[in-house]
């Protein structure tokens, strides 16, 4: 347990320093906007077990938690790939895997979600959720097979999984 936390902390510190220097990009084929949002603060990873196979790949298992100042992801298994300096892809699975993103400025509500798999890519600032997705933004709720969440723009795109449709409940503000 201690070894996993220590290894996760060391890799997390490396990612935190290098991730802070990189802009988030809305799509892999477009340029980064001037106002792109990055994960804030150090990135901390804790797990019951950590396996570091090579410099750019790590596997964490058992009560995994990836946390920055504005985003938290939890699950059973995390594959972390760091293809370029300061960028990474986190593939989290669980029963379910969970995501929490703090509310942004200008009154943007917090977002919480659960799914069988969550993939966060810092190169695109996108989170792809798949498998029984349940998402809440403020008091609004969405259920779907697949969701793409652009963390920079706080934009949600949902698709059914072929057998079901997207279900959304919008709660009007109370006066």
N, C-alpha and C positions, 0 to 999 in steps of 0.2 A: 504494500500500500504506500509506504513512505517513498520507495523507489519510483513508483508510478507518478506520485505527486511531484517529486523532485525533477524527474525527467520532463514531465509536462510543464512545470514551471520554467525550466531552462529553455525548452523549445518555445514556450509562450513568450518569454522575454525577448527572444530573437525575433519572433514574428511581430511583437508589439513595436519594437524599434523600427523594423523595416516596413511594416504595414502603414505606419503613420506617415511615411514619406511618399506613399503612392496614391494617386487619385483613383476614385471608383469610376467605372465606365458603364454607361447604360446598356450597351450591347458590345459584343466582342468585335464587331466590325465598324463601330463608330468611334469618334474621338471623345475624350473625356470632357464633360461640361465644366465650365469655370467654377461652378458652385457645387461640385460633387461632394458628397458626404462620405467620410471614412469612419471606421470603427474608432471610438474614442478611448484613450487610455491603454494600459497594457492589456494584452490578451492572456488570460489565465486558463489553463486546462488542468482538470483533475480527473482521475480515473483510478480504478482498482489495479489496472495493469497497463503498462505502456511498452510497446515494442518499436524501437527505432531501427529500421532496416538499412537506411541510407540517409544522407543529409536531407533530401527533399521529401521523404515519406515517413510517416509515423502512424501507428495503429494503437488506439486506446480502447480498452474494453472494461465494462463493469461500472455502472453509475457514472457515466461520463458527463462532464460539465465544461463547456467552453464559454467563457465570460469576458466581456469588455465592459466599459462604463455604460454603454447604451444598448447592448444586445446580450442575451443569454440563450444558449442552446443546450439541451440535456437529452440524454438517450442512453442506449445500451452499448453502442459501438460507434467509434469515430475514426474515419480514415482521413488523415490530413496530408495533403500534397502541397508542396511549396515549389511550383515550377520556376518561378522567377523571384528574384530578390524582392521581398516586401509584399508579394502576392501569394495567396493560398486558396485552396479549395477544401472545404470541410464537408465530408459526406457522413451524415449522422443517421443511424437507424435505431429504432426502438419500438417498444410496445406501449405507448407510442413515443416517438421522438417529439420534443417540444421546442418552441421558439418564442422568445419574448423580445420585443423591440420597444424601447421607451418612446413616449410621445415626443414629437419634435417641437420646435418653436412654433409660433403663430397658431397655437391651439390644436396642433395635430395630436389626436388621441394615441395612446399606446396600442400596440398590436400584439396579440398572442395567437399561437397556432399549434396544432398537433397534427402529426401524419406518420405514416410508416417510415418514410424517408425524407430527410431535409438535406439539400445541397446548397451551401453558401459559397459563392465565388467572388472574391474581392476584386477580381479584374473587371467584372461587370456590375458589381454591387447588387447582384440578384440572388434571391433565395428561391429555389425550386422545391416545392413540396409535392409529394405524391403518395397515393394510397390512403383513402379515408380522411381527407383533409378537413379539419375543422378550424376555422379562423375567426377571430373576433377583433374588430377595430373599433375601440370605444364600445358603444352599445350595439353596433351592427354586427351581424353574424353571417358567415358564409360556410356552406358545406359543399365539397366538390371532390372529384377524383384527382385533379391536378391544379396547382396554383403556382403562378410565378409572381413573386413580390420584388419590386425594384425598391431596395432600401433607401436609395438616394432620393428618388422622386416620391416614395411612399405610395407607389402605384401597384394595384393588384389586378392580375389577369387570371381568370379561372376558366377551366374547361371540364366538362363531364368526362367520365372514364369510358365512354362508349355505351355502357349499360345504364347510366344515370345522367341526370341533368345537374346543373349548378343550382343550388338553393340559397337564396339571400333573404335575410330579414333585416330591413332598415327600420330603426327606431327613431322617429322624429324627436327633436329636442323638446323638452318640457319647459313651458313658460312659467 
